[in-house]
């Protein structure tokens, strides 16, 4: 879609652009999610895992992983005419968490990806967004061969507030990812409206 081109007799329409973060633990599928849905070639900052990183990189459950994001992933998707999301995937390893503050500046909301084989990997992201009052949605990435649990069981295991949406998804599937992104935008807008109403009263 090309923006700025006007229909006959109508002025060009500038799209509304929103920033969404994609966070979660190491190897949970953040790079895959951004790549599955981006309408541009995603910007990736992946490097090969090295022997030096073995003592600090927990590869349980993702033994076949050979690369890791060291800065961010970036992609873009047009949700509908006039609404564009910029997606920023955060690095999952603890030694790169210092970048989260920069990446979260100006974000409308976030998707926290979770893997049922390693739920503890998303605790840091959940805590980060809760502490900063950034609205987020939890997407449980349904890996092949991973145990499947009812959504309410996963919610209890993560100790999520009742107002935090939790959905099952497939980070490889474009339509599944689009539904997750629409969900986080709707949640973030409702969250922001609720906070404004609370301040006004």
TAZI-V934185 format. One record per residue. N is the residue number from 1. SS is DSSP state (h for helix, s for strand, l for the rest). NEAR is the number of other C-alpha atoms within 10 Angstrom. D_FIRST is the distance of its C-alpha to the first C-alpha in Angstrom with 2 decimals. Layout:
n-><N & N>
ss-><SS & SS>
near-><NEAR & NEAR>
d_first-><D_FIRST & D_FIRST>
//
This chain:
n-><1 & 2 & 3 & 4 & 5 & 6 & 7 & 8 & 9 & 10 & 11 & 12 & 13 & 14 & 15 & 16 & 17 & 18 & 19 & 20 & 21 & 22 & 23 & 24 & 25 & 26 & 27 & 28 & 29 & 30 & 31 & 32 & 33 & 34 & 35 & 36 & 37 & 38 & 39 & 40 & 41 & 42 & 43 & 44 & 45 & 46 & 47 & 48 & 49 & 50 & 51 & 52 & 53 & 54 & 55 & 56 & 57 & 58 & 59 & 60 & 61 & 62 & 63 & 64 & 65 & 66 & 67 & 68 & 69 & 70 & 71 & 72 & 73 & 74 & 75 & 76 & 77 & 78 & 79 & 80 & 81 & 82 & 83 & 84 & 85 & 86 & 87 & 88 & 89 & 90 & 91 & 92 & 93 & 94 & 95 & 96 & 97 & 98 & 99 & 100 & 101 & 102 & 103 & 104 & 105 & 106 & 107 & 108 & 109 & 110 & 111 & 112 & 113 & 114 & 115 & 116 & 117 & 118 & 119 & 120 & 121 & 122 & 123 & 124 & 125 & 126 & 127 & 128 & 129 & 130 & 131 & 132 & 133 & 134 & 135 & 136 & 137 & 138 & 139 & 140 & 141 & 142 & 143 & 144 & 145 & 146 & 147 & 148 & 149 & 150 & 151 & 152 & 153 & 154 & 155 & 156 & 157 & 158 & 159 & 160 & 161 & 162 & 163 & 164 & 165 & 166 & 167 & 168 & 169 & 170 & 171 & 172 & 173 & 174 & 175 & 176 & 177 & 178 & 179 & 180 & 181 & 182 & 183 & 184 & 185 & 186 & 187 & 188 & 189 & 190 & 191 & 192 & 193 & 194 & 195 & 196 & 197 & 198 & 199 & 200 & 201>
ss-><l & l & l & l & l & l & l & l & l & l & l & l & l & l & l & s & s & s & s & s & s & s & s & s & l & l & l & l & l & h & h & h & h & h & h & h & h & l & l & l & l & l & s & s & s & s & s & s & l & l & h & h & h & l & l & l & l & l & l & l & l & l & l & l & l & l & s & s & s & s & s & s & s & s & s & s & s & s & s & s & l & l & s & s & s & s & s & s & s & s & l & l & l & h & h & h & h & h & h & h & h & h & h & h & l & l & l & l & s & s & s & s & s & s & l & h & h & h & h & h & h & h & h & h & h & h & h & h & h & h & h & l & l & l & l & s & s & s & s & s & s & l & l & l & l & l & l & l & l & l & h & h & h & h & h & h & h & h & l & l & l & l & l & l & l & s & s & s & s & l & l & l & l & h & h & h & h & h & h & h & h & h & h & h & h & h & h & h & h & h & h & h & h & h & h & h & h & h & h & h & l>
near-><7 & 5 & 11 & 11 & 12 & 11 & 9 & 7 & 6 & 8 & 10 & 12 & 13 & 12 & 15 & 11 & 15 & 16 & 19 & 25 & 27 & 29 & 28 & 29 & 24 & 24 & 28 & 28 & 23 & 30 & 28 & 16 & 26 & 29 & 24 & 20 & 23 & 20 & 13 & 11 & 11 & 18 & 17 & 18 & 15 & 16 & 12 & 12 & 14 & 10 & 8 & 8 & 10 & 10 & 7 & 10 & 16 & 14 & 13 & 10 & 13 & 13 & 9 & 9 & 12 & 13 & 13 & 20 & 22 & 19 & 21 & 24 & 24 & 22 & 22 & 23 & 18 & 18 & 13 & 9 & 12 & 12 & 13 & 16 & 23 & 18 & 27 & 26 & 29 & 27 & 28 & 27 & 18 & 12 & 11 & 14 & 15 & 11 & 14 & 19 & 9 & 8 & 17 & 20 & 10 & 11 & 17 & 21 & 27 & 28 & 28 & 26 & 29 & 31 & 23 & 18 & 17 & 16 & 17 & 14 & 21 & 22 & 15 & 17 & 24 & 24 & 11 & 14 & 18 & 14 & 9 & 9 & 12 & 18 & 24 & 29 & 24 & 26 & 25 & 23 & 23 & 19 & 17 & 8 & 7 & 13 & 10 & 14 & 11 & 8 & 13 & 11 & 10 & 18 & 17 & 11 & 12 & 16 & 11 & 16 & 10 & 9 & 11 & 14 & 18 & 24 & 15 & 18 & 22 & 20 & 27 & 20 & 14 & 16 & 14 & 16 & 20 & 20 & 13 & 23 & 24 & 13 & 18 & 26 & 22 & 12 & 21 & 21 & 14 & 13 & 19 & 16 & 11 & 12 & 11 & 11 & 10 & 9 & 7 & 7 & 5>
d_first-><0.00 & 3.81 & 6.44 & 9.88 & 9.67 & 12.21 & 13.38 & 16.94 & 19.29 & 16.98 & 16.44 & 13.13 & 12.29 & 12.32 & 11.01 & 13.95 & 14.08 & 16.72 & 18.62 & 19.97 & 22.69 & 23.52 & 27.27 & 30.26 & 33.01 & 33.24 & 31.79 & 30.32 & 26.85 & 24.72 & 23.28 & 22.75 & 20.91 & 18.43 & 17.94 & 17.66 & 14.63 & 12.73 & 9.35 & 10.84 & 14.42 & 16.50 & 19.09 & 22.43 & 25.92 & 28.06 & 31.64 & 34.28 & 36.76 & 40.18 & 43.78 & 44.10 & 41.60 & 43.40 & 45.68 & 42.81 & 40.01 & 40.71 & 39.61 & 41.20 & 38.96 & 36.54 & 39.10 & 36.68 & 34.35 & 34.59 & 32.00 & 31.17 & 28.62 & 30.50 & 28.10 & 24.74 & 21.64 & 18.23 & 14.85 & 11.67 & 10.11 & 8.11 & 11.09 & 10.17 & 8.65 & 10.20 & 11.39 & 10.56 & 13.39 & 14.82 & 17.27 & 20.54 & 22.98 & 26.55 & 29.36 & 31.71 & 34.99 & 37.38 & 37.93 & 34.31 & 34.26 & 34.96 & 31.24 & 30.32 & 31.32 & 28.97 & 26.00 & 26.73 & 26.87 & 24.48 & 23.31 & 22.80 & 24.14 & 24.62 & 24.78 & 28.15 & 28.28 & 31.75 & 33.65 & 36.68 & 38.66 & 38.42 & 37.71 & 39.46 & 36.62 & 34.41 & 37.23 & 36.52 & 32.88 & 34.01 & 36.80 & 34.58 & 32.19 & 35.13 & 37.07 & 34.28 & 33.32 & 29.70 & 28.58 & 27.80 & 27.47 & 29.27 & 27.59 & 30.29 & 28.93 & 30.80 & 31.90 & 33.67 & 37.37 & 37.06 & 39.25 & 37.64 & 38.93 & 38.45 & 35.97 & 38.91 & 40.83 & 38.01 & 37.67 & 41.43 & 41.44 & 38.84 & 40.71 & 37.56 & 37.92 & 37.55 & 34.49 & 32.42 & 30.21 & 30.75 & 28.77 & 29.11 & 26.12 & 25.33 & 23.44 & 22.67 & 20.95 & 17.25 & 18.05 & 21.08 & 19.36 & 16.74 & 19.86 & 21.49 & 18.75 & 18.67 & 22.43 & 22.70 & 20.57 & 22.76 & 25.86 & 25.15 & 24.60 & 27.78 & 29.64 & 28.83 & 29.80 & 33.00 & 33.96 & 33.53 & 35.70 & 38.27 & 38.53 & 38.91 & 41.79>
//
